[in-house]
Amino acid sequence: MAAGDPDYATGAAAYHKAKRTYLGIRNPVVDDIVKGWRAGLDVEQRVALARHLWDTDIHEAMVAASKLLTQARIKDDEAVWRLVASWVPGLNAWAVADHAAGAGSRRLAADPSRLDEVEGWTTHDNFWVRRAALVFTLPWAKQNFPKPHEAEARERILGWAAGYVEDREWFIQKAIAWWLRDLSKRDPDRVKAFLDQHGETMKAFARKEAGKYL
């Protein structure tokens, strides 16, 4: 990758807190690099490159790996999903986790049957994995006119969120709030009902964030 900024790398390490290598390459530069790679690689090659990049445990490389696989439509996407899902148990920082979710959420939207696998994440010992179940499924919070099967999936995910409300981990509470906040733009009544039932159990900041647009 392009040469980074050592000072920026030091700041990024302090900000993200995860113990890995930081090169100090800013996101727009990573975007440009990935754009060039994508133009010359087919899906199989992108999966192979993304696997290698992620395994380096370098922050910018892991972000690039996710960006390589972030695409709405991919024919025969099982290898992409399997790779992204394999990253989830090792998640340990929000930025890398959110970029991975950008790739994974599109594969879930393409094949909602994968929600069965994601449901298994909701009871994982690693809170980053539990958080991923909500962040990966954000597309269901953003549907304006869900079809019956989409509405059913939405309720399923809200059930996961309800199961998290007693979890005191900040990132879990933030993920609940994020999901509800996005949903409130499309279905405010459902969010009000959730908060009426579970709001007192949530942390105050999460409850306030969830109701930001109500």
C-alpha positions, 0 to 999 in steps of 0.5 A, spaced: 500 500 500 502 507 499 506 510 504 503 512 510 503 518 515 507 515 521 503 521 526 497 519 523 498 512 524 500 513 532 493 517 532 489 511 529 492 506 534 490 510 540 483 512 537 482 505 535 485 501 541 486 494 538 493 492 538 495 491 530 499 495 525 497 501 523 500 504 517 497 511 517 493 511 510 487 515 510 480 512 508 480 516 501 487 513 499 485 506 501 478 507 497 483 509 491 487 503 491 481 498 492 478 501 486 484 500 482 484 492 484 477 491 483 477 494 476 482 488 474 480 482 479 474 477 478 470 475 484 475 469 486 481 473 485 478 479 490 476 473 495 483 471 495 486 478 495 481 480 501 483 473 505 490 475 504 489 482 506 485 481 512 490 475 515 495 481 515 492 484 521 494 491 519 488 496 520 488 499 513 489 492 509 483 489 513 479 495 511 481 494 504 479 487 504 472 489 506 471 494 501 474 489 496 468 485 497 462 490 498 458 490 493 450 489 492 450 484 487 455 478 486 453 472 482 455 466 486 457 469 492 457 464 497 465 464 497 464 472 499 459 470 505 463 465 507 470 469 508 466 475 511 463 470 516 469 467 518 472 474 520 466 475 525 469 471 531 475 475 531 472 482 531 475 486 536 474 494 534 469 498 531 472 501 525 474 494 522 467 491 524 463 496 521 467 495 514 466 488 515 459 489 516 458 493 510 460 487 506 456 482 510 450 486 510 449 486 502 450 478 502 445 477 507 440 482 503 442 478 497 440 471 501 436 472 507 436 465 509 443 467 512 440 470 518 439 463 521 447 463 521 447 470 524 442 468 529 448 464 532 452 470 533 447 473 538 449 468 544 457 468 542 462 470 548 465 475 544 461 482 544 463 484 538 460 478 535 453 479 538 454 486 536 455 484 529 448 481 529 445 487 529 450 491 525 450 486 519 442 486 519 441 494 518 438 493 511 432 491 515 432 497 519 432 501 512 426 498 508 421 503 507 415 498 505 418 491 507 414 485 504 411 480 509 417 476 509 422 482 510 417 485 516 418 478 519 425 478 519 425 485 522 421 482 527 426 477 528 432 482 529 428 486 534 427 480 538 435 479 538 435 487 540 430 486 546 435 480 548 441 485 548 437 490 552 440 488 559 447 487 556 451 493 559 457 493 554 457 500 551 458 498 544 452 493 545 447 499 547 450 503 541 448 498 536 441 497 539 440 504 539 443 505 532 438 499 529 432 503 532 434 510 530 434 508 523 428 504 524 424 510 527 425 514 520 421 508 517 416 505 522 416 510 528 410 507 532 414 500 532 420 504 535 416 507 540 413 500 542 420 497 543 422 503 547 415 503 551 417 495 553 424 496 553 427 503 554 427 503 562 432 497 561 437 500 556 442 505 558 440 512 558 444 514 552 442 509 548 435 510 549 436 517 547 439 516 541 434 510 539 429 516 540 433 521 536 428 522 530 421 520 534 
